[in-house]
Amino acid sequence: MNTIKSSVPNTTVTRNVHDLDRSTGNIYESLVIISKRANQISNNMKEELHGKLAEFASSNDNLEEIFENREQIEISKHYERMPKPTLIAMDEFLNQKVYHRNPAKEQK
């Protein structure tokens, strides 16, 4: 399974706004970077989860098989307990683990 560092909080954390615009000089630009990274993380997590759950799909499921599949339930619970993509993206941005550039600024 995808390993997310345990240092990323699982709940909402109050952040200092000045920490967010330190690397870009613009809070809105920072938020766009964080939101785009969060979308990437979310898509990766979704693809990974669907891939793992697809292993359990069969063409002729009956009710007993659906209710007895504990492994599938555990995988789903694992993904529910993981930090949300926005929290992961915020942590990556604040720890300078996200590469970003602004072509408009580079042209000047």
N, C-alpha and C positions, 0 to 999 in steps of 0.2 A: 504494500500500500504506500501511497505517497506520504512521505514523512514531512510534517510541518514542525518547525522548531517549537518546543514547548514554551519558549520565551514570548511567543505571540499570545496576548491575552485572549480569552474566550468571551469576554464581555466588553462592553463599551468603556473606553478610557477617556478621561478628559485630557485634551491636548492643548498645549500653548500654541496659539495661532502664529506667533513669531517663529516658532520652530519650523512651521510648514513652508514659509516663504524664504527661508534662509538660503536655499540652494538656487532658487529661481528669481528671487526678488519680487515675485508676484504671487499672491495667495491663490488667485484664480487659475493661473498656469499650473501651480502645484496640484490643485484639486483635479484638474483635467488629467494630469499625469497619473495621479493616484487612481482616478476612476477608470482610465484605460487599462492600467495594470490589473485592477480588480476584475475587470471584464475578462482579461486574458486568464487570470487564475480561475475564475468561475467557469469559463469554458473548458479549461483543462480538467478541473475537478469533475465537471458534469460528464465529459467524455470518458474519464476513468471509471466513474461510477456506473455509467451505462454499459461500459465494456465488461465490468465485473458481474453486473446483474444479467447481462445477456447470456452468460454461461449457464444460468439457471433456467432460461426460457426453453420451453419445449412446446411442440405443436399440439400435444394432447394432455394438457394439464387437467387434473381432476381436483376436487376440493380438498382431499386429504393431502395431496402433494403441496398444495398452496399453503396450507396451515402448518405443515410439518417442516418447512424449510427454514430451520433455525440459522443456518449459515448466511442465508440471504438477509435475514433480519439483522444479524450482527453486523454485516457489512453496511447496511443502511444506517444503523445506529452509530457506527463509527464515523460516517460522513456527517451525521447530524451533530456530533460532539465536536467536530473540527471547528477551528476559528473561521469566521466568515471571511470571504475573499477581500472585503474592504479593510478588515483589520490586518490581514496579511500584507496587503498592498501598502497600507499606511506604515506598518513596521518596516517593510523593505525600503520605502521612500525615506523615512527618517534615519535609517541606518545606511543610506547611500548604496543600496544594492540594486537600484533601478537605473538603467542607462536611459538618459533622455537628452534630447537636443531640440532646439527651436530653429528651424531653417530660416525663418523670417529675421531672427536676430543675427544669424550668420551672414546674411547678404548685405547688411549695412556696413 
